[in-house]
Amino acid sequence: MRPTAQFKKGVLDICVLYLLQYSDQYGYDLTQKVNKHIPITEGALYPSLRRLVKDGFCSTYLQESPNGPSRKYYHITNTGRVYLQDMLQEWDHFVTSFQDLREEADQHG
């Protein structure tokens, strides 16, 4: 697997939870919003959504659609909100640490 694919796989959960903290959304809409910034295939997001539901960070419900069949919407749970905050703290620490490493290496390289 290419490094870019690994990066994407690792960050999809945080992207989904971050978007869901503001409003419930269905899978296709989530895919479009993530894909706007991080190129992914439509099918790439669904394993992440299944895992988030299985782990209790999201729940689902069906809602009628004016344009066809009912849609499955995803809702972040309270457990998911706590998990998101923990992940954001870890992410910020990781990014800062990596930037520090780069700056130090560039100065001494």
URWOKA-V229094 format. One line per field, one symbol per residue. ss: DSSP state (H for helix, E for strand, L for the rest). psi: psi as a letter, one per 20 degrees, with the letter a starting at -180 (. if undefined). burial: # if it has 16 or more other ideal C-beta (glycine too) atoms within 10 Angstrom, else .. A space follows every 50 residues. Layout:
BEGIN
ss=???
psi=???
burial=???
END
This chain:
BEGIN
ss=LLHHHHHHHHHHHHHHHHHHLLLLEEHHHHHHHHHLLLLLLHHHHHHHHH HHHHLLLEEEEEEEELLEEEEEEEEELHHHHHHHHHHHHHHHHHHHHHHH HHHHHHHHL
psi=pqhghggghhigghgghghiihqqqrgggggggghhhooqqhihhhhggg ghghijiqrqqqpqpilbrqqoqppprhhhgggggghggggggggggggg ggggghhi.
burial=.......#..##########....###..##.##.....#...##..##. .##...##............#.##.##..#..##..#............. .........
END
